[in-house]
Structures are given as C-alpha cells and as structure tokens.
Amino acid sequence: MKEAADNSVDILIVTRESQIREDLTRWLNAEGYHCMASVEPAEAWTILQENDLSLVIADLEPPELDVDFLTKTREKFPDVGVTALTDFDNRETAVQALKAGAYGYLLKPLEETEVVNSVSNALLCHRTAAIQQREKDLVLRLVWAVEWRDEATDDHIRRVGLYSAALAKALNWEKQRIDEIELAATMHDIGKVAVADGIQLRAERLTKEEFAVVRKHTQIGARILDGSRFSLLRMAREIALNHHEKWDGSGYPKGLVGEKIPESARIVAIADVYDVLSIPRIYRPAHSEEDVLDIMKAGRDQHYDPRIFDCFLDLLPEFQRIRTEISLD
C-alpha cells in the first residue's frame, strides 16, 4: 500500500475549469495533500500571500494565465514550486513553462496516476532545489566570514563563481559539475585566512619574502579542504591549490604545465584575474575594461589555456551582464 503524502503540504490549483479543479482536488486530497483552488490570478496572489504553500498547479490559459504567471510566481514566491497544466496540442507552452522554472507539466485530458506522480516529482525537485540553495547560502556565508577583512571580497567571490559556471557551461560540462564549480570557485582564496592583515592589506609593494608568504595561500587552502568525500569540496581543493598555475609552467605552487593543471583551476584562473583587474585595490585603481582585456590577451598562451581563453572572449557579454548584476561599486 502506498504511503500517504505529508499532510503539511499545501497545493494551490489555479484554473477556470471547474471539472479540473474538482478532479485535482479529489485525487490529491486522497494522497494526503491539502488543496486550495482559485479561478483568477488576483485571487491566486492573495492565497499565495496568506498561506504557506508548497506547490502551485497553474492551468496556462491566455491571456491572464500564461507562462508569465509562472515566472512571476517563481520571482515573488521563490519558496513555492510550480507546475504547469496545458492542452495536449500545446506542448510548446509546456516547454516554455519548464524554461520559466516549472518543475513539470500536465497535459489535458488528465489521468489520476499521471497527476499524482507528476506532483510527487515536482515536490521532490523543489525540495532538492531548496536544499541546494541553503547549502549554497551556507558556503557563501562561511567563505565571506573567512575573508571578511577585504571589503571587495563579498561581491568578488560571487562574480568569480558565476563567471566560472558560465565558462563551464560553454565548455559543455555536465549540469552537476557546473553547479559545483559555481560554489567551488568561491573558495579559491580560502587559504588567505592564514595570511596576516599586515601583508594582505598592505598598500605598498610587497617584499620578496612577503610575497612568498602570500603564495602559500594555495597550499594552505588545499589543506583546509583536504580529505572530503564530497565532489564539491574535492573540486574546491583542486581549485584552491592550482588557480595560480600557468599554462606555460611559470605559475605556482608546483609549476604545472598545460593540461596537467586541472580544468577547473584553468577556468577559475581566467575568471579570477578578469575580476581582480576590474576591482579597485588598496594599491591601485580599477583598470578599464579595455585595459583588462589587453592585459589578459597578452597572457593567452602563457598564463591561460588558449582554448578556454577564447571561450572567455566569446562570453564577454555574459561576463559583463554578471558584472552589472553583481555591482562593482
């Protein structure tokens, strides 16, 4: 016998078709869910605001109930999952709904087993996404706590993560690894927790001895992240250790050459330098975009993997969009 669903789960059904409202409510209540129903978007907004909902099932009937309704629901109520309901001959709308953030879709005419399975899957996907978001927030806050001494760090690590994920996606990485590098890249400088303020925040040029201390942050970061069985932290470790290695072998700490440098670190090397050059530092003002690109292009075959660097150049509009969203001010 199938175990009843968690009766704390509240589902909102939004459709003008009374028979669909009745069928969905009956089927889902029988599974242990608690269902509410609405006919119009305005009423749905009120219900969303006044109740702790888990899922909205929206019948996409233009003009009021269309894909934009799902998009606005995801934006205004990020803790609520959404799934779409549409006509069998309107699969294009269903695909648009998935792109808008829906966790699934149902095609009319409805069938009870399909509805129950779809709702169960949508709730599972939404709960998984919520857990991943909490983990992401936790990692970012811990990294910010480690690097709180530098006022530019908060936005810098977020941008480096987003730049790195954009590059990984363009390089056809799998979705899970793209998500991992977005977080792992934020930990690239975690070893700087062991570098004294007097060195890290100095406005004057560092001495040879002081720079040698700074260089140790790669190995310290690797030790901090060492020994985890989680792939995210294993990737974070290889990035922390190797993001200052250079394509021609002139980097540190090991002087690795070419593809001996992990691809994750080669990606972050580009993302990190692009952002660092764009940020005003204690010892210099920010470089202009033109100067940043000129400096980086000079290192295409020496500092950076040329294949990934060319991909970076193709993605400049996306990098610039990220810079705009995560302000450099």
N, C-alpha and C positions, 0 to 999 in steps of 0.2 A: 504494500500500500504506500502511495506517495505521501511523504511528509508534508504537512501543511506549511504554507509560506508564513513568514514572520508577520503577525498581525499588526505590527507597528508601522508597516509600510503603507503609506497613503498614496493613492494614484488619482490623478485628475484626468478625466476623459473630456475632450473638447470636440464636439461635433453637433451639427444641426439635425442629424438623422436620429430620430427617437429610437428606432429599432436597434441601431448600432449601440446607442447608449445603454439600452436595456440588456442587450446580449453581452457586451463587455462587462458591465457591472455584475451581471449574474455569474458569468464564468469566473471572473477574477475574485469576487467575494467568496465563491465556492473554494478557491485556492487559499483563502485566508487573508487576502489583501482587503484594505478598506478603500472603496472607490467613491469619488465625488464626480459630478458631471456638470458641464457648462455648455451653453449653446453659443455664446458670443465671446470674442476676445476680451472685451471690457470686464465681463463677469469673471473670466478666467484669471485676469490680472488680480482682481480682488481676492479670489480664492488663494492664489499663489502668495499674496502678501500676508494673508491671515492664517495660513496653515503651514505646517512643516511637512512638505510633500517630498516624495522620493522620485516620482516619475510623472511626466505629462504625456498622454497619448493624444496627438492632435490630428484631426481629420483635415487634410490640406484642401480646403475649398476656397478658391479665389472669389472675391478679392481680399476679404478680411482674413481668412485663414490660409496663409500660403507659407512658403519657406521662410519668409521674413519673420513670421510669427515665431518659428522655432529659433531663428537666430537671436531675436530679441529676448526670448525666454532664457536661452543659454547665457546671454550677456547680463541680464538683470538678476537671474537666479542661478548662479553657477553651481550651487549645491543640488540642483534638481536635474535629473536626467530627462531626456526627451526621446520619443519615438514617433514615427510618422504613420499616418493612415491615408491611403490614396487608392484611386481606382486601378483595376488590373491593367487597363490600357494606358496608364500614365506612369510607366516605370521611370521616365526621365525625371519627373518630380521626386520620385523616391531617391534617385541617385543624388539630386540636388540637396535633398534633406540630409543625407549622410554627410555630404560636404559641409553642411551647415552645423554639424555637430550632433545629429541624431545618432542614437546607438542601434537603430534598426528601423524597419518599416514593415507595415502590414498592408497587404493588397486585398481589396474587396473582390468577391464576397468573402467574408471572414469565416474561418473554421476554428473551432474552440481549441483544439490541440495546438494548432499553429500560434494562436494568440497567447496561450499560456506559456509556451516555450519561448516565444519572442520577448514577452515581458520579463521572464526569468533571466534571459540572456542580457537584455538591456539593463536590468538592475545590477547584474553581476559586473557588466562592463563599467557602469557608472561607479559602483563601489570600488572597483580596481583603480579607476582613474582618480577617485578621491584619495585613496591610499597613496598613490604615486605622487599626487600633489602635496600631500602632507609630508612625505619623505623629502620631496624637493625643497619645500619651505624649510624643513629642519636642517638639511645640508647647507643651504644658503645662509641661514642664520648662524650656524656654527662656524662657517668659513668667515663670515663678516666679523664674528666675535674674535676669531684668531687674528684678523688683520685690521682691527678697529683703529689702529694708530694712524692710518693713512686715510684722509677724508675722501680721496678719489677712488678708494678700493671698492666700495659697495657696487656702484654702477659699472666699474671696470670688470669685475668678475662676472656680472650678469651678461654684459656685452660679449665677453670672450666666450662664455658658454653658448650664447645664441649664434655668434659667428661660427664657432666650431661645428655646431649642429647643422648650420646651413651648408658648410663645406662637406660634411659627411654625407648629407642627403644628396648633394650634387655628385658625389663620388659613388653613389649607389650603395651606401651602407644599408644594412637591414634596420627596420624601424626601432627595434630594441636597442641596438648599438648607437643609433642616432640619439635616442633619449638618454642613454648613458653618458655619451660624450658631452652633452649639454650640461650635465651635472659634474662629471669628472673634470672637465676643463676649468671649472670654477676653483678647483683645489690645486691648480698648478703651482702656486706660490705658497702653499701652506707651510713649507719649511722655513719661511721667513719669520715665523713666530720665535725662532731661536736667534734671530739677528737683532742686536742691540739697537735701541732707538737712536743712539748717538751716531750710528753708522747708516742705518736705513733712512733716517730723516735728515741727513746732512745736506745742506745746500751747496757746500764746496765739493770739488772733485775729490773722490776717494783716493787714498794711497794704495799702492800695490798690495800691501798687507790687508787693508780693509776690504778691498775688492775680493781678495782670496776668501775672506770670511763670508762675504755675500754669496759667492759661488757655491758655498757648502749648503745653501738652502735646498738645492736639488736633492742631495743625498739625505739631508735631514727629513725632507718631505717624504721621500721614499720610505724611510724607516718608520715614520709616523703611520703611513698607510700600509705597511708591510704585513703579510700574513693573513689577509682576509680571504674568505672563500667566496665572497660576493664579487661578481664580474665588474660591477660598477667601481668598487674600490680597487680592484686589480688594475682596471684601466686608469683610474686616478693616480695610482702609484707609478705606472709607466710614463704617464704624462709629467708628473712632478719630477721624476728623475731625468727625463730626456728632452724636455721642451727647450733647453738651451743648446742641444746638439745641433750641428750644422751639416748641411748636405755634403760639403767638401771635407768634413772631418775636423774642422777647426773649432768646433764647439766644445762644451764641457757637460758632464764631468769625465766622460770616457773617450771623447774624440771619435764617436761612431761616424761611419761614412754611409751616405746614401740610404738604401732600403734596410740597412741594419738598424736604423732609427725606427722605432715603432710608428706606424702611420698616424696613430692618434696624436703622438707628440709632434709630428711634422705638421699636422693640421693646426694644433694649438700654437706652434711657433709663429705661424703666419697671423692667426687671429690676435695673439697677444701683442706682437710688435705693431700691427696696424693700430690697435687701440692705444698702446702706450705712447706712440709717437703723436697721437691726436690729443693727448691729455696734457694740460699744463702740469709740470712737475716743480718741485721746490727749486731745482737747479736750472730750469729753463721754461720758456713759454711753450704752448702747444704749437706744433707745426701745422701749416695749412694742408689741406687735402692734397694739393698738387705736390708739395714738398714730401709728404708722406709717401706718395706713390713713386716719386723719383728716387727716394732713398731705398725703398723696398725693391724696386725694379733692378737697382744696381746689385742686389744680392740674390737675384733669381737663381743662378746656377751655383752660387757659393753657400749662401745661408739657407735657401729654401729649396724644397723639392720642386723642380720646374713644372711638373705635371700639376701638382696641387696649386702652385702659384698661378698658373694660367687659369685654373678653375676659379681661384680667388678673384682675378681680374674680371672674369665673366660675371661674377656675383656682386660686383661693386654696388649696383643699385640696391640689392638686398642688404648689404652691409650698411649703406647709407640710410636705408629705412630704419634699421635697428638702432643706428646712432641717433636718429631723430626721436625714436620712441623712448630710448633709454638715454636721457639727456646728458650732454657733456658739460652742461653749465655748472 
